[in-house]
Amino acid sequence: MQAFASILPERDLTAVVAYVASLNGITPRAGRTPAADPPKPSLPPEAARGRALFFDSTRGLARCSTCHQVDGFGIPVAGPMAKIPGGVPELRELRTPHVRMATLDGESFPALIVTPGSRRTTFYDLTTPPPVLRTVDSSDLKIGEAAAWSHAIVLGSYREEELAAILTFLRAVVRP
């Protein structure tokens, strides 16, 4: 498929991204278009570079914004960031204890539970990027212990200095 980032106007590209996200059950926040955004404070050069890397569409789905939302952009699969890692080694070792092993129809996979319910359970299937939002009968889904799941798929697409820039960006804009 042809890349559209350099062809479509930013407003149209944002609309396409919102549509594709909606196919995965993600509802964009109202009024979040580039023209409607308040002016952003200027970022230092390294943080600006980190922002570009965080949202870099040329990486396909192996980018941070596939699962994380910052300043209203990206896909809020993982929810707000509670703590920004202190450095690249800590980021590489980051574990996600809220990811559980789930079993459905005899197949086990890592899942991020969105809404557990007595009748229906909604979760993100983390088998492949992007995570797939699914809702199933709770009686068909078995939720197990914490999964040994990590960000290795995405982190592997970045070099050390790129991850350092992303952390600089996150420290500049995220308020855990």
BELHUDA-V378621 format. One record per residue. PSI is psi in whole degrees, 0 to 359 (NA if undefined). Layout:
[[PSI] [PSI]]
This chain:
[[138] [143] [139] [356] [326] [357] [313] [145] [153] [320] [317] [320] [319] [320] [320] [315] [317] [320] [312] [319] [323] [333] [339] [15] [15] [123] [119] [149] [142] [140] [9] [77] [156] [323] [333] [347] [140] [156] [136] [144] [149] [136] [147] [156] [316] [323] [322] [321] [318] [321] [314] [320] [321] [320] [9] [104] [342] [347] [2] [227] [354] [56] [158] [320] [359] [329] [346] [139] [133] [133] [33] [2] [148] [181] [120] [57] [312] [357] [183] [148] [122] [328] [133] [127] [149] [338] [177] [316] [318] [322] [316] [330] [358] [125] [159] [84] [343] [352] [128] [157] [130] [152] [129] [128] [39] [358] [134] [146] [157] [138] [146] [110] [126] [306] [104] [142] [163] [334] [314] [144] [133] [135] [161] [125] [116] [19] [316] [154] [143] [156] [144] [124] [124] [149] [126] [166] [131] [328] [340] [345] [129] [124] [123] [208] [174] [139] [150] [59] [143] [179] [19] [322] [313] [315] [331] [343] [355] [146] [164] [312] [333] [318] [322] [320] [320] [317] [322] [317] [311] [319] [331] [333] [337] [132] [91] [NA]]
